[in-house]
Amino acid sequence: MLSCIAVDDEPLALRVVVGFAEKHPALRLLRSFSNPLEAKAFMKKEPVDLLFLDVDMLEINGVDFARSLSPRPLLIFTTAHKAYAVEGFDLDSVDYLLKPFDYSRFERAVEKALARHVSRERRPFLIVHEEYQLVKIHFDEIECLESMQDYVKIHLLNGKTILTLSTLKAIYDRLPPNLFIRIHRSYIVPVAQIISFSQKKIKLPRFLLSVGDSYYKDVLRVLKDSSTQ
């Protein structure tokens, strides 16, 4: 089942989505909101798989609201305006329901969301605390992990960073050893992101990192093993 919430500042439209969601056997409706800021606060505390989101709201435009979410759940936009469709799909939304829509059209959108969810969950991931929320990070989004005293900074390939209260060793123990390697007392890197290894330096897409002397042999072994797979 997909956990979901609905956000719409039009009471009648919100009731339609809530009724359809409660009727659908693959959905677990957690809450509905007329205020998007309250919905955002809720999502910081409660993981949500799918968000039904109105676009044209007084408090904030739904597209701008979706852009502000991190992590971003699966999105199904609901609106009476076709003009927002392109922006919605730019956010990789699952579907775009043009009001008024019936239950059969709603079902088709949910089927797409279920298919997308299955494909997402095939990607292994790590969950960490950032401030007061849990953040889900897929392994293939990570460029490297950096120790910063009592914190670990996770550098993502898209340029964003996530800071979590943890030791590097504690994070490393949660990562699969065949996919990640510790190259320095301050760094862990995904094997798949290593472009080259030369003169005790590892080149990543955006970083050039030194390999510590005590980690050198392990790096050589892991790279040799991975090259034969």
C-alpha positions, 0 to 999 in steps of 0.5 A: 500500500501507498501512504498518502496525503491530500492537499487542496484549499478548495473544500469540495475538491478536497472531499472528492480526493479524500473519498476516492483515496479512502475507496482505493484498496492500495492507498492508506490516507494519512491526512488531508490538508487545506493548508499546504504549510501544515501539510509540509510540517506533517511530512517532516514527521511522517513519511509519505509515499504519495501526495495529491496536490492542488496547484492553484492555492492561495497560500502557495502555488502547488508547483512551488510547494512541491519544489520545496519538499525534500525528500519529495514523495510521488506527486499527483497534481490536481487542478482546474488549469491545463496551463500548469501541466508542463511545470508539473511534469518538469517535477517528474510528477506521476500524473496530472488530474484535470478537475473535475475527474472521475474515479476511473481516471483517479484509479489510472493515476494511482496505478502509475504511482504504484508502478513508480513506487515499485521501481523506486523501491528496487533501488537500495537506500539509506535513511538518516536524521537531518534536523527533526526529520528522517531523510531517505537517500538512495545509494546511487544519489551519493557522491561521497560521505565526509566526516565533520567531527560529530556529524557526517556530511553526505554529498549528493550527485546533484550538488546538494548536501545532507548533514546528519548527527553521526560518526563516519564509522556508524554510517559505514557499518550500515553500508554494503561493503561491496558498494562503498569503501572507506578511503580515508578517516574522513571519507567514504566513497561509492565504488561506482562513482570512482572515475580513476585512482592514481597517485593515492588520489581518487577522482569522483565526478566533483571531488579529488580525494586523497587515500589514507595510507592505512586504507590504501591496500583495501582500496586496491583490493576493492577496486580489483574485485569490483573490476572482475565482477 
